[in-house]
Amino acid sequence: MLEKMKRWTSLKEPESLSQRINECKNYKIPDHIAIIMDGNGRWANKRALPRVAGHHEGMKTVKPITRLANELGVKALTLYAFSTENWVRPKLEVEFLMKLPEEFLGTFLPELIEENVQVQMMGDRDQVPAHTLRAVDQAIEKTAHNDGLVLNFALNYGSRNEIIQAVKSFSSDVKDGKVSPEELTDELFDSYLMTPQLGDPDLLIRTSGEIRLSNFMLWQLAYTEFWFTDVLWPDFKEEHLIEAIEGFQKRSRRYGGLKSEDLK
């Protein structure tokens, strides 16, 4: 009888995406998911296409992933769109990347507004072209009153630069007598970073098989669960996001301590 049960179990049809989504909702959903969207160039190269074609295809992937994150009740989705190191790429590629926010938000903004999504951006605005900032700022303004999922774009962002700027701001406040060095805590330092309202990511996803952080949210990722996949970002589908969340839900987050069952 037991062998028959095992065989029946092995022959069951795999769960559909909708079933897996519903099952996920029965367990803890990460409040904040951060994604390093990697592999656009390799996706294009594999198809003998220019690298910009991969970036354009990667932009399309953002929409279904944002929709699903919103449906699941994720509170914040941070996407690493452009790093402070990416300026060394070929000029035409950089210019193309800086036009993508205009195209993306031009077509997707009405849905974001309707679905109660709030757009935010973190990063150094000084180098970002005016036309890019106009598109982003318009989205931020038009979604400012939404209180659902926060779609946070890391644009011209680098974590080391963020930390240095935070230290400078704190030092300036110390000099001005607004705070004393003895008051510095993790929580206070958080308030000088670019993400105080978002909370630290619960889950980091990196696509394309690379296993590194690439100067992304180094402070905030201290106790984040990591999930790496060989899937290139343009090929990243809803089922891959569900797979990452399912993996997260099976983990036990200890934050340096022990669970009661570990003491038995």
Salt bridges, closest charged atoms under 4 A:
GLU3 OE2 - LYS6 NZ 3.86
ASP31 OD2 - LYS28 NZ 3.40
ASP31 OD1 - LYS75 NZ 3.92
ASP38 OD2 - ARG42 NH2 3.25
ASP38 OD2 - ARG206 NH2 2.90
GLU57 OE1 - LYS60 NZ 3.59
GLU71 OE2 - LYS25 NZ 3.61
GLU93 OE1 - ARG51 NE 3.04
GLU93 OE2 - HIS55 NE2 2.75
GLU93 OE2 - ARG89 NH1 3.16
GLU95 OE2 - LYS91 NZ 2.43
GLU102 OE2 - HIS131 ND1 2.44
GLU103 OE2 - HIS56 NE2 2.71
GLU111 OE2 - ARG67 NE 2.58
ASP137 OD2 - ARG125 NH2 2.67
ASP173 OD1 - LYS178 NZ 3.97
ASP202 OD1 - ARG253 NH1 2.86
GLU210 OE2 - ARG42 NH1 3.15
GLU210 OE1 - ARG212 NH1 2.80
GLU225 OE1 - ARG251 NH1 3.11
GLU225 OE2 - ARG253 NE 3.90
ASP235 OD1 - ARG47 NH2 3.96
GLU246 OE1 - ARG20 NH2 2.82
ASP262 OD2 - ARG254 NE 2.73
